[in-house]
Amino acid sequence: MITETNAVQFRQNLGEMINQVQYRHDCVLIKKGGKPVAALVDARMFERIRRMEERFNALSQRLESGSRSISESEGLAEIDALVMEERRTQK
């Protein structure tokens, strides 16, 4: 479950929020001025997010290094062609 709160309420209820995350594995979305600014998640979820980010960055670097010889316009044209082909096969 995701609980949304503002920064003032979060500060006032920090202990309760930590317990909610620790024991119920809930998440707390903290807003400031109505906009999301931070989230409180349990440590296991945080580790999963970190591992996913590391894998994403490694994959992005591999893709970038593998496509250095292709110009931006060629790459975009290839993407457009693949999207069009996929849309044709979906119909």
N, C-alpha and C positions, 0 to 999 in steps of 0.2 A: 504494500500500500504506500502511496505517496501522500505525505502531508505537506500542505503549503502554508507558509507563515511569513510574517514580515520580520525584519531584523530586530525590532524592539521586542516583539513577543518571543523571538528565538532567544535573545539574551536573558529575558525574564524566566524562561522555561528550559534553560540549557540542560539541566540534569534530567528532566523528564524526556526531553528530545533524545538525549544520548541513550537512555534506557529503551526508548521506543526503537531506536536503530539497533542497539546491541541485542536485545532479547527478542524482539518481534521481527527483526530484519526488514523494517520499514525504511523508507527514505524520506528525508525532509528537504523540501525545496524552499530556499530562503530568498525572499524578494525584498527589494529596496525600491521605494517609489513605484511599486507595482510591477517592477521588472525583475526577472530571475537573475540573481547574482552569484549564488553558491548552492551547493547541495551537500547534505550530510548523509553518507552511506556507510554501511558497516565495512569493517576492514577487509573481509573476504571479497566483497563486491569491488572495493577499491583496487585490490590486487588483480582481480580479473580485468578491470578497466585498464590498468597499467600494462598488463601482458598483451591485451588486445591492441593497445596503442603502439607498443613496441613492434608487434607483428605487422601492423598496418604501415608503420614507418619503414620497416625493412622491405616490405613489398613495394611500397612507393619508390624507394631508392632503386630496387631492381628494375622496376618498370621504367624509371627515368633513365637509368644507364643503358637499358636495352633499346631505347627509342631516341637516343641522342642524334643519330644520323638522319632522322626524319624531321623535315621542317614542320613548323606548326601548321601551316596550311595543308600540307599533305596528311598530317595526322588527323586534323579536323575533317577533311574530306573522307578519309577512311572510316572514321567514326560515323559520319552521316550516312555513308553507304551501308554500313552494317546495321544501323538503326532502321533504315528504309527496308532492307532485306528482311529483318526480323519482323517488322510490321506487316510485310507482305505475307509471310508464313503464318502469322497469327490470324489472318482473315479467313 
